[in-house]
Amino acid sequence: MSLQHPNPDQITLANVLAALGDETRLAIVGTLARNEGANMTCGQFYDLGSKTNMSYHLAKLREAGIVWVEPCGTSRLISLRRETLDGLFPGLLDSVVATAARLPSPDREQTAPAE
């Protein structure tokens, strides 16, 4: 089974920015960037949300052209399309990754210290 990925000429800045407008997707991109060169599986993102939730967010990132998702047996290997994005929008991904590093992890409640 092959998943549809946009060709570089189909990737638009508007779609990329819309996909990155979600904190969970920013966290996914940040994690992929920190682990660049190694394909990751969906299961490595379950600390950000449920399996269904991760499938949804990864599909949005794939459809926008930000990640490459490759079926491999019962798993899916996910990698960042850095070369493509850097060629289309120089500096954008570096800015996004820097921002993602400063965000609190989604789906984790921030609690005030006890007095």
Secondary structure, DSSP 8 states (H G I E B T S, - for coil): -------GGG--HHHHHHHTTSHHHHHHHHHHHHTTTS-EEGGGGGGGS-HHHHHHHHHHHHHHTSEEEEEETTEEEEEE-HHHHHHHSTTHHHHHHHHHHHS--TT--------
